[in-house]
Amino acid sequence: MDNKRRVFLKSLKADDLAGDVPSVSPIVGQWLHDQATQLSATSILELGTAHGYSTIWLGDVIENNHGHLHTIDVSAPSFAIATENIRESGLEKHVTQHFGNAKDVLPEINETFDLIFIDARKRDTHIFFELCAPKLRPGGIIIIDDVEKFREKMTPFWNFIETQDEWIYETFPLDADDSVMVVRRKQRAESREQ
């Protein structure tokens, strides 16, 4: 990532903190960037754009890999601010924004993705996961934010993920008060061993 974009992200994060906008921390932003880089991701789906902070972290990788990112948000004011931030970061050619509830928008996106980042309404995480899972490419990952801080709101998702046999998941305590989860499909051999 070039210095100009890093400076812009630092300014955007300061604005988010001042406005109490729920964007990821800089640590999580860099970690998302690293995950997308390791995957050589060319197609990313994000649920929960907010003002575009994580979108820009992920979009930087997408730009380098000549790919595309789809991002969804249900808030009209956030959508408008994110549009301007994505444009100002120079990523508008690599990002498609979708306005609306992800439950309504996801069925309209007929693509598959290397990385899916879910950071939207926590009590609907299980629904989002169910809608996103068929869109994950082989070898891809789903990343879910805030899995400890909002564990109670995410009870249906936790009940699902802890009792199923199709997915492997791991949590990473990147922030002092929270963790992210990485979920990937089991390979056939892993499923047989269970």
NUDRENDREN-468615 format. One record per residue (C-alpha): residue number from 0; residue in one letter; x, y, z. Coordinates in steps of 0.02 Angstrom, whole numbers, plus 50000, padded with zeros to 5 digits. Layout:
N
PT     n   res      px      py      pz
PT   NUM     a       X       Y       Z
...
//
This chain:
194
PT     n   res      px      py      pz
PT     0     m   50000   50000   50000
PT     1     d   50069   50169   49954
PT     2     n   50096   50305   50083
PT     3     k   49960   50418   50014
PT     4     r   49827   50284   50043
PT     5     r   49895   50245   50217
PT     6     v   49884   50430   50263
PT     7     f   49705   50434   50197
PT     8     l   49659   50279   50300
PT     9     k   49734   50358   50456
PT    10     s   49628   50514   50429
PT    11     l   49473   50409   50393
PT    12     k   49498   50308   50552
PT    13     a   49514   50468   50654
PT    14     d   49350   50530   50579
PT    15     d   49267   50362   50617
PT    16     l   49323   50368   50798
PT    17     a   49264   50549   50817
PT    18     g   49095   50503   50742
PT    19     d   49079   50337   50835
PT    20     v   49073   50242   50669
PT    21     p   49096   50055   50697
PT    22     s   49244   50020   50582
PT    23     v   49379   49891   50613
PT    24     s   49537   49939   50706
PT    25     p   49697   49978   50610
PT    26     i   49766   49811   50672
PT    27     v   49618   49717   50599
PT    28     g   49628   49821   50439
PT    29     q   49810   49773   50412
PT    30     w   49769   49591   50456
PT    31     l   49627   49588   50327
PT    32     h   49749   49659   50199
PT    33     d   49874   49522   50243
PT    34     q   49743   49384   50229
PT    35     a   49685   49446   50058
PT    36     t   49867   49459   50002
PT    37     q   49907   49281   50058
PT    38     l   49756   49218   49961
PT    39     s   49806   49318   49806
PT    40     a   49623   49370   49810
PT    41     t   49548   49437   49650
PT    42     s   49367   49435   49710
PT    43     i   49307   49495   49881
PT    44     l   49134   49517   49956
PT    45     e   49109   49630   50108
PT    46     l   48950   49643   50212
PT    47     g   48950   49806   50309
PT    48     t   49038   49948   50217
PT    49     a   49012   50083   50350
PT    50     h   49119   50229   50288
PT    51     g   49234   50117   50185
PT    52     y   49381   50093   50303
PT    53     s   49395   49903   50287
PT    54     t   49339   49917   50106
PT    55     i   49494   50020   50067
PT    56     w   49610   49899   50158
PT    57     l   49539   49754   50057
PT    58     g   49522   49856   49898
PT    59     d   49708   49895   49898
PT    60     v   49744   49709   49875
PT    61     i   49607   49694   49744
PT    62     e   49682   49838   49645
PT    63     n   49856   49757   49651
PT    64     n   49782   49592   49591
PT    65     h   49674   49672   49454
PT    66     g   49517   49606   49538
PT    67     h   49352   49670   49603
PT    68     l   49267   49696   49771
PT    69     h   49081   49701   49807
PT    70     t   49024   49786   49967
PT    71     i   48850   49802   50043
PT    72     d   48778   49926   50167
PT    73     v   48601   49965   50224
PT    74     s   48631   50142   50289
PT    75     a   48601   50280   50161
PT    76     p   48712   50409   50250
PT    77     s   48854   50282   50269
PT    78     f   48834   50228   50088
PT    79     a   48855   50408   50028
PT    80     i   49008   50439   50137
PT    81     a   49086   50274   50085
PT    82     t   49059   50318   49901
PT    83     e   49160   50477   49925
PT    84     n   49296   50389   50027
PT    85     i   49315   50250   49899
PT    86     r   49328   50379   49760
PT    87     e   49454   50482   49857
PT    88     s   49560   50327   49888
PT    89     g   49565   50295   49700
PT    90     l   49478   50125   49710
PT    91     e   49311   50164   49627
PT    92     k   49355   50060   49472
PT    93     h   49384   49907   49581
PT    94     v   49236   49922   49700
PT    95     t   49051   49898   49671
PT    96     q   48940   49964   49810
PT    97     h   48769   49889   49841
PT    98     f   48640   49982   49943
PT    99     g   48514   49881   50044
PT   100     n   48494   49742   50169
PT   101     a   48621   49605   50134
PT   102     k   48483   49474   50150
PT   103     d   48401   49553   49997
PT   104     v   48557   49600   49901
PT   105     l   48657   49438   49916
PT   106     p   48540   49333   49808
PT   107     e   48563   49461   49669
PT   108     i   48754   49442   49666
PT   109     n   48792   49294   49553
PT   110     e   48979   49282   49580
PT   111     t   49100   49180   49684
PT   112     f   49233   49251   49799
PT   113     d   49405   49212   49869
PT   114     l   49370   49306   50030
PT   115     i   49206   49355   50112
PT   116     f   49209   49478   50257
PT   117     i   49053   49484   50367
PT   118     d   49042   49638   50479
PT   119     a   48857   49678   50475
PT   120     r   48707   49661   50591
PT   121     k   48769   49536   50720
PT   122     r   48605   49448   50759
PT   123     d   48589   49403   50573
PT   124     t   48764   49331   50557
PT   125     h   48698   49154   50539
PT   126     i   48584   49210   50396
PT   127     f   48725   49305   50311
PT   128     f   48839   49154   50327
PT   129     e   48709   49039   50251
PT   130     l   48685   49158   50103
PT   131     c   48872   49184   50078
PT   132     a   48931   49004   50094
PT   133     p   48879   48951   49917
PT   134     k   48974   49102   49848
PT   135     l   49142   49048   49922
PT   136     r   49269   48982   49798
PT   137     p   49367   48822   49837
PT   138     g   49511   48869   49952
PT   139     g   49427   49032   50001
PT   140     i   49391   49097   50176
PT   141     i   49251   49185   50266
PT   142     i   49304   49311   50399
PT   143     i   49181   49366   50531
PT   144     d   49216   49517   50642
PT   145     d   49170   49547   50825
PT   146     v   49138   49364   50868
PT   147     e   49175   49383   51054
PT   148     k   49114   49559   51091
PT   149     f   48943   49520   51018
PT   150     r   48939   49334   51055
PT   151     e   48768   49345   51138
PT   152     k   48691   49431   50987
PT   153     m   48773   49300   50877
PT   154     t   48707   49150   50974
PT   155     p   48619   49070   50823
PT   156     f   48782   49079   50724
PT   157     w   48886   49008   50868
PT   158     n   48760   48867   50892
PT   159     f   48777   48825   50708
PT   160     i   48966   48837   50690
PT   161     e   49002   48735   50847
PT   162     t   48890   48590   50796
PT   163     q   48917   48572   50607
PT   164     d   49042   48460   50515
PT   165     e   49070   48552   50350
PT   166     w   49178   48698   50410
PT   167     i   49338   48726   50508
PT   168     y   49347   48886   50608
PT   169     e   49475   48977   50712
PT   170     t   49465   49138   50812
PT   171     f   49604   49267   50822
PT   172     p   49607   49393   50967
PT   173     l   49677   49537   50866
PT   174     d   49605   49676   50974
PT   175     a   49612   49687   51163
PT   176     d   49423   49673   51177
PT   177     d   49376   49562   51030
PT   178     s   49418   49428   50903
PT   179     v   49389   49388   50721
PT   180     m   49345   49216   50656
PT   181     v   49413   49132   50499
PT   182     v   49304   48995   50426
PT   183     r   49349   48879   50283
PT   184     r   49272   48722   50209
PT   185     k   49346   48557   50264
PT   186     q   49437   48461   50131
PT   187     r   49366   48288   50093
PT   188     a   49504   48199   50190
PT   189     e   49472   48309   50343
PT   190     s   49287   48270   50337
PT   191     r   49320   48082   50330
PT   192     e   49436   48092   50482
PT   193     q   49298   48165   50591
//
